[in-house]
Amino acid sequence: MGLILDSTVFIRAERQGETVRQMLTYVSGMLAEDQEVGVSVITVMELAHGVIRADSRQRQESRLRFVSEVERAVPIYSVTHSIAIRAGFIDGTLTAKGIRVALSDLLIGATALELGYAVATSNPRHFNMIPDLEVIAL
């Protein structure tokens, strides 16, 4: 089993002054040797959003370097047709029960499920609502 990292894990690391490599070393220490760590393309989108929302030009540049480091460090999984279908089924099932999960979290969770991976996040609330998804709170 592998691990999909949610943007909250990267955001927390960036805010604490850690590099992507430092954060990945910490996460890898929790996994078996053969487990892959990756991200959804949706996580990259969320991190890019944070670049633009930075409160200064210097912080934008720092965040942009951080996003570039993420892109070089881990595999990035696109949203495929099967992931979109799975996310739609999950959303329909949850909505019928009166439960709403943000589309970005649904897509990240569906990516992990499609790959047979768990999700690591610093905010497990939404991910815990996705059936059959293993969630690791960091």
C-alpha positions as CSV (number, residue, x, y, z in Angstrom):
1,M,0.0,0.0,0.0
2,G,1.2,3.5,-0.7
3,L,0.3,6.9,0.6
4,I,-1.3,10.0,-1.1
5,L,-0.4,13.2,0.7
6,D,-3.0,15.9,1.1
7,S,-2.1,19.5,0.7
8,T,-2.5,20.1,4.5
9,V,0.6,18.0,5.1
10,F,2.7,20.2,2.8
11,I,1.2,23.5,4.0
12,R,2.0,22.6,7.6
13,A,5.6,21.7,6.7
14,E,6.0,24.9,4.7
15,R,4.6,27.0,7.5
16,Q,7.0,25.3,10.0
17,G,10.0,26.2,7.7
18,E,10.6,22.6,6.6
19,T,11.6,21.6,3.1
20,V,9.7,19.0,1.1
21,R,12.6,16.6,1.6
22,Q,12.5,17.0,5.3
23,M,8.8,16.3,5.4
24,L,9.1,13.3,3.1
25,T,11.9,11.9,5.3
26,Y,9.6,12.1,8.3
27,V,6.6,10.5,6.4
28,S,8.8,7.8,4.9
29,G,10.0,6.9,8.4
30,M,6.4,5.9,9.2
31,L,6.1,3.6,6.2
32,A,7.4,0.2,5.1
33,E,10.4,0.4,2.7
34,D,8.5,-0.5,-0.4
35,Q,5.6,1.9,0.0
36,E,5.3,4.7,-2.5
37,V,4.4,8.3,-1.5
38,G,2.6,10.5,-4.1
39,V,0.1,13.3,-4.6
40,S,-3.0,13.9,-6.5
41,V,-2.9,16.6,-9.2
42,I,-5.6,18.2,-7.0
43,T,-3.0,18.7,-4.2
44,V,-0.8,20.5,-6.7
45,M,-3.7,22.8,-7.6
46,E,-4.4,23.6,-4.0
47,L,-0.7,24.4,-3.4
48,A,-0.7,26.6,-6.5
49,H,-3.7,28.4,-5.1
50,G,-1.7,29.1,-1.9
51,V,1.1,30.7,-4.0
52,I,-1.3,33.3,-5.3
53,R,-2.9,33.9,-1.9
54,A,0.5,34.7,-0.3
55,D,0.6,38.1,1.5
56,S,3.9,39.2,-0.1
57,R,5.9,38.8,-3.3
58,Q,8.7,37.2,-1.3
59,R,6.3,34.7,0.3
60,Q,4.8,33.9,-3.2
61,E,8.3,33.2,-4.5
62,S,9.0,31.0,-1.5
63,R,5.8,29.0,-2.0
64,L,6.4,28.7,-5.7
65,R,9.8,27.1,-5.0
66,F,8.1,24.8,-2.5
67,V,5.5,23.7,-5.1
68,S,8.3,23.1,-7.6
69,E,10.1,21.0,-5.0
70,V,6.9,18.9,-4.5
71,E,6.6,18.4,-8.2
72,R,10.2,17.1,-8.5
73,A,10.0,14.9,-5.3
74,V,6.9,12.7,-5.7
75,P,4.8,11.1,-8.4
76,I,1.7,13.2,-9.3
77,Y,-1.4,11.3,-10.1
78,S,-3.9,12.8,-12.6
79,V,-7.7,12.5,-12.2
80,T,-8.6,9.7,-14.6
81,H,-12.0,8.6,-15.9
82,S,-12.2,5.8,-13.3
83,I,-11.2,8.2,-10.5
84,A,-13.9,10.7,-11.6
85,I,-16.5,7.9,-11.7
86,R,-15.5,6.7,-8.3
87,A,-15.6,10.2,-6.8
88,G,-19.1,10.8,-8.4
89,F,-20.4,7.5,-6.8
90,I,-18.9,8.5,-3.4
91,D,-20.4,12.0,-3.7
92,G,-23.8,10.7,-4.7
93,T,-23.8,8.1,-1.8
94,L,-22.7,10.7,0.8
95,T,-25.1,13.4,-0.5
96,A,-28.0,11.0,-0.2
97,K,-27.1,10.7,3.5
98,G,-26.9,14.5,3.9
99,I,-23.1,14.5,4.0
100,R,-21.1,17.0,1.9
101,V,-17.4,16.6,1.3
102,A,-15.4,19.2,-0.7
103,L,-14.9,18.1,-4.3
104,S,-11.1,18.5,-3.9
105,D,-11.1,16.1,-1.0
106,L,-13.4,13.6,-2.8
107,L,-11.0,13.6,-5.8
108,I,-7.9,13.1,-3.6
109,G,-9.7,10.4,-1.7
110,A,-10.9,8.7,-4.8
111,T,-7.4,8.8,-6.2
112,A,-6.1,7.0,-3.1
113,L,-8.9,4.4,-3.3
114,E,-8.3,3.8,-7.0
115,L,-4.6,3.1,-6.3
116,G,-5.2,1.1,-3.2
117,Y,-3.4,3.8,-1.1
118,A,-4.2,5.6,2.2
119,V,-4.4,9.4,2.5
120,A,-2.2,11.3,4.9
121,T,-3.6,14.6,6.1
122,S,-3.4,17.2,8.8
123,N,-7.2,17.6,8.6
124,P,-8.8,14.2,8.6
125,R,-12.4,15.3,9.1
126,H,-13.5,15.2,5.4
127,F,-11.4,12.2,4.5
128,N,-12.8,10.2,7.4
129,M,-16.3,10.5,5.8
130,I,-15.2,8.7,2.6
131,P,-16.1,5.0,2.9
132,D,-13.3,2.4,2.8
133,L,-10.5,5.1,2.8
134,E,-7.7,4.6,5.2
135,V,-6.8,8.0,6.7
136,I,-3.6,8.7,8.5
137,A,-3.6,11.9,10.5
138,L,-0.3,13.7,10.6
